[in-house]
């Protein structure tokens, strides 16, 4: 499969301090992430356009720029060269355009997002803001991460593959709900009831729901309601065409420690990350292949409709291809 384009996680905001420089590898490319002294993050191609030194290994922040460890050329987050300490005159190209390839950056939801497009096209849509990950009254986010052989499309497709819930996650009932598509955004909502045993030994039937918003290939948000409210960001960033880093970031309204609600939140997070959740899926994703034209049957869920939606996030011929004839 190819690498889709869109907004993707490249770091958590609170893990990138002013003056910090980090070498990264995503989208099949070596990159450097830094936060300048003005507090602005920048993401550039890792190799200096001068003589090829890796800016992420020995590069330092100086004012609004990152300096190359080899000859101290300096580059701002927009890729323009801001200083060549020993040059009497800038090369003409360095005056008129960015020479260190920059990637568009946004900070929202406690995440540093970058826009990746293989052809360098400008962002076609924005990052959706979910304030609960940064505002008072919500718990400090809990973060989990995995790396394995897969692709953001395979991970996202899991949500519409309703038949696997019984066999992989041992769920008694197949989730049902409604799904809508609006350009690059996919909405889904499922509601029902759950019987919950309370601390006093009684059982209470509580309304529950799962609501998901997918914003392109790299940003997915799910909110679960029931005994408690739990918000989850699913962050899948391509490392290579056949490798991905997956992160789950949870938050919830603040509750008393050791309360019934706190234990319910712990259980919900454990279920989502454990065998009844993503831990059951990862071994399958890691070893499976992508069937461009799958053999499907009734009961599989709207897999082809989802694939038609996801096709828009590939820019070149290296895509899964049309499934209209499948």
C-alpha positions, -999 to 999 in steps of 0.1 A, spaced: 0 0 0 10 36 -5 14 63 22 -17 84 24 -16 122 28 -31 143 55 -25 156 90 -4 133 112 10 131 147 47 138 149 49 146 186 31 156 218 34 194 225 45 189 261 73 166 250 89 192 228 105 219 249 118 252 237 152 247 223 148 210 218 158 192 186 145 157 177 155 134 147 124 116 134 116 92 106 81 92 91 66 90 56 97 71 45 118 103 51 144 114 76 131 146 94 141 170 122 116 184 146 125 214 168 109 242 189 126 276 185 131 302 212 99 319 201 80 287 210 71 278 174 77 242 163 93 234 130 96 202 109 121 201 81 138 175 59 166 163 80 195 169 57 210 203 53 207 216 17 243 229 19 264 197 23 240 172 37 246 171 74 217 157 95 202 186 114 187 163 140 221 150 152 240 179 166 218 207 153 210 234 178 183 260 182 194 296 179 167 323 182 140 314 157 161 290 138 179 256 139 216 257 131 234 229 112 261 212 132 285 212 101 288 248 89 262 266 112 238 275 84 205 285 101 169 276 90 136 289 103 105 267 106 93 279 72 125 264 56 141 298 47 178 302 55 182 329 81 219 330 84 252 318 69 277 331 94 308 332 71 291 342 38 294 377 24 263 372 3 234 347 3 230 324 -27 202 339 -47 179 309 -43 182 312 -5 167 347 -7 137 338 -28 125 304 -15 128 279 14 158 257 8 153 233 37 120 216 29 95 226 55 63 207 65 32 226 76 27 224 114 -3 229 136 -6 224 174 -40 213 187 -53 189 213 -18 187 229 -4 172 196 21 186 171 5 178 137 22 180 104 7 179 69 23 153 47 17 152 10 41 133 -13 39 161 -39 43 189 -14 8 202 -19 -5 227 6 -31 215 33 -65 208 18 -83 210 51 -76 217 88 -70 199 121 -102 194 142 -98 208 177 -110 187 207 -106 210 237 -110 183 263 -74 172 258 -60 206 270 -87 223 291 -92 224 329 -117 199 343 -103 171 322 -78 145 334 -42 145 323 -41 124 291 -30 88 293 -9 77 264 -1 43 248 19 35 216 27 6 194 48 1 162 41 -27 137 37 -35 100 6 -19 87 -10 13 72 -34 39 85 -61 27 61 -60 -9 75 -63 5 110 -92 28 103 -110 1 82 -112 -19 114 -141 3 126 -164 -7 97 -154 -44 97 -183 -54 120 -179 -92 116 -144 -93 133 -157 -80 166 -171 -114 175 -141 -135 165 -112 -112 175 -127 -94 204 -152 -120 217 -180 -95 217 -215 -110 220 -232 -84 198 -220 -68 166 -219 -30 170 -247 -12 151 -251 24 142 -251 50 115 -223 63 94 -221 94 71 -194 107 48 -188 144 40 -158 150 19 -127 142 40 -147 137 72 -164 104 83 -189 104 112 -202 73 129 -225 69 159 -238 38 177 -260 39 208 -275 13 231 -278 2 267 -255 -16 292 -264 -34 324 -239 -22 350 -234 -37 384 -231 -9 410 -210 -9 442 -240 -16 463 -246 -48 444 -276 -36 424 -277 -36 386 -286 -5 366 -293 -2 329 -273 28 316 -275 44 281 -242 42 262 -228 54 229 -198 55 207 -192 85 185 -163 88 160 -151 116 138 -124 107 113 -107 138 97 -87 124 68 -61 97 70 -44 107 103 -68 122 128 -95 101 144 -115 110 176 -138 87 195 -160 95 225 -175 67 246 -203 75 270 -220 53 296 -210 49 332 -183 74 324 -173 96 295 -140 87 278 -124 106 249 -98 90 227 -75 102 200 -63 75 176 -31 87 160 -17 65 132 15 79 116 31 61 86 68 54 92 72 36 58 47 23 34 47 -10 54 52 3 89 31 25 112 33 40 147 -1 39 164 -9 59 195 -39 60 218 -44 92 239 -72 91 265 -88 118 287 -120 120 307 -137 144 331 -118 146 364 -131 121 390 -122 113 426 -92 89 429 -103 53 438 -139 61 432 -163 38 413 -159 61 383 -121 60 384 -122 22 385 -147 22 356 -123 45 336 -94 22 343 -114 -8 331 -126 10 299 -90 20 290 -77 -16 297 -105 -31 275 -97 -7 247 -60 -14 248 -61 -50 257 -72 -82 239 -108 -70 237 -94 -40 219 -63 -30 199 -40 -58 213 -63 -83 196 -60 -65 163 -22 -58 161 -10 -93 155 -35 -96 126 -26 -62 111 11 -70 115 10 -102 95 -19 -96 70 -17 -83 34 -40 -58 18 -65 -75 -5 -71 -49 -33 -102 -68 -44 -115 -86 -14 -140 -115 -16 -168 -102 7 -201 -115 19 -232 -101 36 -225 -94 72 -190 -80 65 -200 -44 70 -196 -14 46 -159 -21 38 -161 -11 1 -179 22 10 -151 30 35 -124 22 9 -140 45 -16 -139 72 10 -102 65 19 -90 65 -18 -91 103 -18 -61 104 5 -36 89 -20 -19 113 -44 -1 90 -69 -2 57 -86 11 38 -56 -24 34 -41 -46 5 -33 -66 13 -65 -102 14 -72 -125 -12 -56 -155 -4 -77 -154 -37 -94 -148 -58 -63 
